């Protein structure tokens, strides 16, 4: 089924005039060149409404529990995606780092945790402002990139490290990683990704086997040998059908 770009844009304007707002229209990207010459790729949220609500509730409850537990110590950001929690920020001691993880594990509906907390002094306002700016740039570049489902990827940046969370095909993961790595200011990319089957064909298991090929596609553009990729399996109990374990992979930025 094909769409006219002008017709879709017109529909968005009509929706806004009717009070529905532009948010009612699904963001799109043009693949293959100018409007009318390429194929429309609709980028949409892949989480159900129930899952989005669960993630929002987890973030609110876990963040408050962390604040109560640390009693003013540290700077912790809680990000939940598909009921999987990413912890970023800084805490004063290793004991605090473990305390935060333990507290968040006790939050209802949390299925797994990726603890990226650093034991160090809190980052300052300048660093946090710069991290927010970097996150915005990565998101903007995702919207412009062919083959990246921008609204299906959660982006978080902490002290120059950019975290990508979502459920992607191996090809989507490779493209998104390369786009993030080539974004100015990004010092490293950490992927917290569930690999899924390509809708055009294949299975979740074949996606897992092709992940290594996708990783190879994001070697440094300088031609140097790619450094070792750290992989940490995390059990994802919310997935009903069998899927590969989530991959937590750290990659350097493009040189």
C-alpha beads as a LAMMPS data file, in Angstrom:
LAMMPS data file: protein, C-alpha beads

255 atoms
254 bonds

1 atom types
1 bond types

-500.0 500.0 xlo xhi
-500.0 500.0 ylo yhi
-500.0 500.0 zlo zhi

Masses

1 110.0

Atoms # bond

1 1 1 0.000 0.000 0.000
2 1 1 1.419 3.399 -1.024
3 1 1 0.756 6.864 0.328
4 1 1 1.108 10.351 -1.053
5 1 1 3.391 12.487 1.101
6 1 1 1.237 15.555 0.471
7 1 1 -1.922 13.616 1.304
8 1 1 -0.432 12.386 4.610
9 1 1 0.790 15.873 5.480
10 1 1 -2.639 17.252 4.690
11 1 1 -4.237 14.656 6.916
12 1 1 -1.984 15.747 9.770
13 1 1 -2.994 19.369 9.330
14 1 1 -6.663 18.417 9.284
15 1 1 -6.206 16.380 12.445
16 1 1 -4.575 19.346 14.142
17 1 1 -7.392 21.645 13.053
18 1 1 -9.893 19.206 14.487
19 1 1 -8.123 19.312 17.856
20 1 1 -6.353 15.980 17.540
21 1 1 -2.905 17.596 17.348
22 1 1 0.044 16.736 15.155
23 1 1 1.006 13.961 17.579
24 1 1 -1.846 11.936 16.080
25 1 1 0.214 11.571 12.903
26 1 1 2.902 8.910 12.751
27 1 1 6.394 10.312 12.056
28 1 1 7.793 9.172 8.743
29 1 1 11.015 9.099 6.812
30 1 1 11.596 9.016 3.081
31 1 1 13.783 6.174 1.853
32 1 1 15.472 6.617 -1.498
33 1 1 15.584 10.377 -1.951
34 1 1 13.117 13.201 -2.309
35 1 1 9.426 12.977 -1.573
36 1 1 7.618 11.073 -4.260
37 1 1 10.775 9.250 -5.355
38 1 1 11.207 6.924 -2.415
39 1 1 9.265 4.644 -0.091
40 1 1 7.579 5.843 3.049
41 1 1 8.874 4.201 6.213
42 1 1 6.519 4.704 9.161
43 1 1 8.466 4.850 12.414
44 1 1 6.266 3.878 15.323
45 1 1 6.368 2.949 18.974
46 1 1 6.723 -0.827 19.250
47 1 1 5.541 -1.062 22.841
48 1 1 1.887 -1.656 23.592
49 1 1 0.002 0.952 25.609
50 1 1 0.110 -1.437 28.561
51 1 1 3.889 -1.771 28.330
52 1 1 4.386 1.978 27.993
53 1 1 2.269 2.530 31.092
54 1 1 4.206 -0.156 32.969
55 1 1 7.531 1.441 32.012
56 1 1 6.381 4.885 33.148
57 1 1 5.156 3.468 36.459
58 1 1 8.420 1.581 37.010
59 1 1 10.476 4.725 36.390
60 1 1 8.416 6.811 38.798
61 1 1 8.300 4.222 41.578
62 1 1 11.933 3.118 41.252
63 1 1 13.226 6.686 41.077
64 1 1 11.385 7.609 44.261
65 1 1 12.632 4.474 46.019
66 1 1 16.214 5.334 45.037
67 1 1 15.832 8.891 46.322
68 1 1 14.536 7.573 49.634
69 1 1 17.301 4.965 49.934
70 1 1 20.206 7.290 49.130
71 1 1 18.902 10.177 51.262
72 1 1 20.483 12.855 49.099
73 1 1 23.602 10.948 48.063
74 1 1 24.497 10.472 44.410
75 1 1 22.787 11.227 41.119
76 1 1 20.847 8.289 39.648
77 1 1 18.705 8.092 36.503
78 1 1 16.249 5.214 36.135
79 1 1 15.171 4.306 32.594
80 1 1 12.708 1.474 31.933
81 1 1 12.015 -0.066 28.534
82 1 1 9.962 -3.243 28.174
83 1 1 10.110 -3.494 31.987
84 1 1 13.903 -3.714 31.810
85 1 1 15.700 -1.046 33.852
86 1 1 18.897 0.816 32.968
87 1 1 20.633 2.556 35.867
88 1 1 22.962 5.419 34.992
89 1 1 24.609 8.196 36.968
90 1 1 26.971 8.380 39.926
91 1 1 27.001 7.175 43.533
92 1 1 29.598 7.765 46.286
93 1 1 30.423 4.124 47.107
94 1 1 30.180 0.585 45.792
95 1 1 27.794 -0.153 48.644
96 1 1 25.483 2.582 47.348
97 1 1 25.732 1.121 43.864
98 1 1 24.593 -2.260 45.112
99 1 1 21.933 -0.651 47.322
100 1 1 20.370 1.108 44.333
101 1 1 20.287 -2.107 42.319
102 1 1 18.695 -3.990 45.212
103 1 1 16.048 -1.313 45.732
104 1 1 15.147 -1.197 42.049
105 1 1 14.940 -4.999 41.865
106 1 1 12.204 -4.789 44.471
107 1 1 10.086 -2.499 42.284
108 1 1 6.973 -4.307 40.981
109 1 1 7.093 -5.423 37.314
110 1 1 10.875 -5.020 36.911
111 1 1 12.227 -8.056 35.063
112 1 1 15.943 -7.261 34.733
113 1 1 18.496 -4.553 35.489
114 1 1 21.532 -3.202 33.654
115 1 1 23.600 -1.383 36.273
116 1 1 25.829 1.261 34.680
117 1 1 26.212 3.371 37.821
118 1 1 29.704 4.799 38.333
119 1 1 31.329 5.154 41.752
120 1 1 32.515 8.745 41.534
121 1 1 31.482 12.331 42.400
122 1 1 28.255 13.585 40.853
123 1 1 28.431 15.041 37.373
124 1 1 27.873 18.797 37.247
125 1 1 25.217 20.902 35.481
126 1 1 27.470 21.541 32.481
127 1 1 28.048 17.823 31.903
128 1 1 24.354 17.000 32.274
129 1 1 23.367 19.794 29.913
130 1 1 25.872 18.507 27.368
131 1 1 24.514 14.958 27.754
132 1 1 20.994 16.221 27.073
133 1 1 22.263 18.027 23.985
134 1 1 23.998 14.880 22.715
135 1 1 20.841 12.808 23.251
136 1 1 18.866 15.340 21.217
137 1 1 21.385 15.194 18.384
138 1 1 21.311 11.383 18.283
139 1 1 17.498 11.344 18.206
140 1 1 17.444 13.942 15.427
141 1 1 19.924 11.938 13.364
142 1 1 17.836 8.789 13.871
143 1 1 14.852 10.592 12.341
144 1 1 16.933 11.454 9.278
145 1 1 18.537 8.018 8.904
146 1 1 17.157 5.386 6.538
147 1 1 16.479 2.066 8.236
148 1 1 16.312 3.355 11.823
149 1 1 12.941 3.017 13.630
150 1 1 13.509 6.224 15.580
151 1 1 10.477 6.026 17.856
152 1 1 11.277 2.414 18.767
153 1 1 14.655 3.326 20.313
154 1 1 15.150 4.893 23.739
155 1 1 18.250 7.092 23.904
156 1 1 20.000 8.033 27.158
157 1 1 23.362 9.811 27.484
158 1 1 25.443 9.920 30.666
159 1 1 28.915 11.522 30.781
160 1 1 29.286 11.161 27.024
161 1 1 28.192 7.511 26.905
162 1 1 25.075 7.040 24.797
163 1 1 22.785 4.096 25.608
164 1 1 20.418 2.636 23.013
165 1 1 17.470 0.602 24.302
166 1 1 14.858 -1.214 22.243
167 1 1 13.839 -4.263 20.240
168 1 1 15.479 -4.178 16.832
169 1 1 16.454 -6.407 13.949
170 1 1 20.170 -7.009 13.475
171 1 1 20.210 -4.591 10.525
172 1 1 18.356 -1.876 12.451
173 1 1 20.762 -2.302 15.356
174 1 1 23.780 -1.971 13.066
175 1 1 22.512 1.183 11.367
176 1 1 21.411 2.830 14.620
177 1 1 24.773 2.033 16.228
178 1 1 26.713 3.562 13.365
179 1 1 24.573 6.707 13.401
180 1 1 25.102 7.123 17.157
181 1 1 28.839 6.440 16.929
182 1 1 29.268 9.157 14.317
183 1 1 27.392 11.786 16.333
184 1 1 29.626 14.575 17.648
185 1 1 30.145 14.366 21.395
186 1 1 29.397 10.652 21.754
187 1 1 32.341 8.976 23.475
188 1 1 30.998 5.429 23.406
189 1 1 27.786 3.595 22.518
190 1 1 26.242 1.015 24.845
191 1 1 23.575 -1.173 23.260
192 1 1 20.865 -2.652 25.452
193 1 1 19.017 -4.385 22.652
194 1 1 16.629 -7.319 22.256
195 1 1 17.185 -8.805 18.808
196 1 1 13.968 -9.586 16.915
197 1 1 13.207 -11.243 13.613
198 1 1 13.123 -9.181 10.443
199 1 1 9.446 -8.801 9.386
200 1 1 10.546 -9.435 5.795
201 1 1 11.580 -12.940 6.751
202 1 1 13.693 -14.969 9.136
203 1 1 13.315 -15.812 12.791
204 1 1 14.528 -14.566 16.129
205 1 1 17.220 -17.254 16.120
206 1 1 18.460 -16.180 12.708
207 1 1 18.521 -12.588 14.002
208 1 1 20.822 -13.722 16.775
209 1 1 23.158 -15.466 14.349
210 1 1 23.303 -12.391 12.124
211 1 1 24.033 -10.061 15.040
212 1 1 27.751 -10.731 14.775
213 1 1 27.644 -9.640 11.158
214 1 1 25.787 -6.493 12.189
215 1 1 28.411 -5.798 14.830
216 1 1 31.100 -6.168 12.218
217 1 1 29.371 -3.487 10.160
218 1 1 30.109 -0.891 12.796
219 1 1 33.893 -1.201 12.986
220 1 1 35.743 2.127 13.306
221 1 1 35.676 3.998 10.004
222 1 1 39.422 4.533 10.238
223 1 1 39.948 0.911 9.240
224 1 1 41.510 -0.052 12.549
225 1 1 40.628 -3.398 14.070
226 1 1 37.422 -3.205 16.081
227 1 1 38.092 -3.432 19.833
228 1 1 36.560 -6.247 21.849
229 1 1 32.827 -5.975 22.405
230 1 1 31.645 -6.683 25.932
231 1 1 28.478 -8.792 25.963
232 1 1 26.482 -9.335 29.131
233 1 1 23.421 -11.626 28.824
234 1 1 20.394 -10.462 30.786
235 1 1 17.304 -12.646 31.231
236 1 1 14.197 -11.075 29.696
237 1 1 11.262 -12.819 31.314
238 1 1 8.560 -10.611 29.815
239 1 1 8.993 -12.136 26.347
240 1 1 6.586 -15.034 25.919
241 1 1 8.197 -16.653 22.884
242 1 1 11.797 -17.795 22.911
243 1 1 14.180 -14.979 21.988
244 1 1 17.943 -14.517 22.255
245 1 1 19.104 -12.947 25.526
246 1 1 19.411 -9.197 25.527
247 1 1 22.812 -7.960 24.431
248 1 1 24.611 -5.273 26.390
249 1 1 27.408 -4.155 24.140
250 1 1 29.841 -1.284 24.527
251 1 1 31.342 0.247 21.412
252 1 1 33.668 3.229 20.932
253 1 1 32.647 6.265 18.883
254 1 1 33.689 6.542 15.253
255 1 1 37.039 8.247 14.816

Bonds

1 1 1 2
2 1 2 3
3 1 3 4
4 1 4 5
5 1 5 6
6 1 6 7
7 1 7 8
8 1 8 9
9 1 9 10
10 1 10 11
11 1 11 12
12 1 12 13
13 1 13 14
14 1 14 15
15 1 15 16
16 1 16 17
17 1 17 18
18 1 18 19
19 1 19 20
20 1 20 21
21 1 21 22
22 1 22 23
23 1 23 24
24 1 24 25
25 1 25 26
26 1 26 27
27 1 27 28
28 1 28 29
29 1 29 30
30 1 30 31
31 1 31 32
32 1 32 33
33 1 33 34
34 1 34 35
35 1 35 36
36 1 36 37
37 1 37 38
38 1 38 39
39 1 39 40
40 1 40 41
41 1 41 42
42 1 42 43
43 1 43 44
44 1 44 45
45 1 45 46
46 1 46 47
47 1 47 48
48 1 48 49
49 1 49 50
50 1 50 51
51 1 51 52
52 1 52 53
53 1 53 54
54 1 54 55
55 1 55 56
56 1 56 57
57 1 57 58
58 1 58 59
59 1 59 60
60 1 60 61
61 1 61 62
62 1 62 63
63 1 63 64
64 1 64 65
65 1 65 66
66 1 66 67
67 1 67 68
68 1 68 69
69 1 69 70
70 1 70 71
71 1 71 72
72 1 72 73
73 1 73 74
74 1 74 75
75 1 75 76
76 1 76 77
77 1 77 78
78 1 78 79
79 1 79 80
80 1 80 81
81 1 81 82
82 1 82 83
83 1 83 84
84 1 84 85
85 1 85 86
86 1 86 87
87 1 87 88
88 1 88 89
89 1 89 90
90 1 90 91
91 1 91 92
92 1 92 93
93 1 93 94
94 1 94 95
95 1 95 96
96 1 96 97
97 1 97 98
98 1 98 99
99 1 99 100
100 1 100 101
101 1 101 102
102 1 102 103
103 1 103 104
104 1 104 105
105 1 105 106
106 1 106 107
107 1 107 108
108 1 108 109
109 1 109 110
110 1 110 111
111 1 111 112
112 1 112 113
113 1 113 114
114 1 114 115
115 1 115 116
116 1 116 117
117 1 117 118
118 1 118 119
119 1 119 120
120 1 120 121
121 1 121 122
122 1 122 123
123 1 123 124
124 1 124 125
125 1 125 126
126 1 126 127
127 1 127 128
128 1 128 129
129 1 129 130
130 1 130 131
131 1 131 132
132 1 132 133
133 1 133 134
134 1 134 135
135 1 135 136
136 1 136 137
137 1 137 138
138 1 138 139
139 1 139 140
140 1 140 141
141 1 141 142
142 1 142 143
143 1 143 144
144 1 144 145
145 1 145 146
146 1 146 147
147 1 147 148
148 1 148 149
149 1 149 150
150 1 150 151
151 1 151 152
152 1 152 153
153 1 153 154
154 1 154 155
155 1 155 156
156 1 156 157
157 1 157 158
158 1 158 159
159 1 159 160
160 1 160 161
161 1 161 162
162 1 162 163
163 1 163 164
164 1 164 165
165 1 165 166
166 1 166 167
167 1 167 168
168 1 168 169
169 1 169 170
170 1 170 171
171 1 171 172
172 1 172 173
173 1 173 174
174 1 174 175
175 1 175 176
176 1 176 177
177 1 177 178
178 1 178 179
179 1 179 180
180 1 180 181
181 1 181 182
182 1 182 183
183 1 183 184
184 1 184 185
185 1 185 186
186 1 186 187
187 1 187 188
188 1 188 189
189 1 189 190
190 1 190 191
191 1 191 192
192 1 192 193
193 1 193 194
194 1 194 195
195 1 195 196
196 1 196 197
197 1 197 198
198 1 198 199
199 1 199 200
200 1 200 201
201 1 201 202
202 1 202 203
203 1 203 204
204 1 204 205
205 1 205 206
206 1 206 207
207 1 207 208
208 1 208 209
209 1 209 210
210 1 210 211
211 1 211 212
212 1 212 213
213 1 213 214
214 1 214 215
215 1 215 216
216 1 216 217
217 1 217 218
218 1 218 219
219 1 219 220
220 1 220 221
221 1 221 222
222 1 222 223
223 1 223 224
224 1 224 225
225 1 225 226
226 1 226 227
227 1 227 228
228 1 228 229
229 1 229 230
230 1 230 231
231 1 231 232
232 1 232 233
233 1 233 234
234 1 234 235
235 1 235 236
236 1 236 237
237 1 237 238
238 1 238 239
239 1 239 240
240 1 240 241
241 1 241 242
242 1 242 243
243 1 243 244
244 1 244 245
245 1 245 246
246 1 246 247
247 1 247 248
248 1 248 249
249 1 249 250
250 1 250 251
251 1 251 252
252 1 252 253
253 1 253 254
254 1 254 255
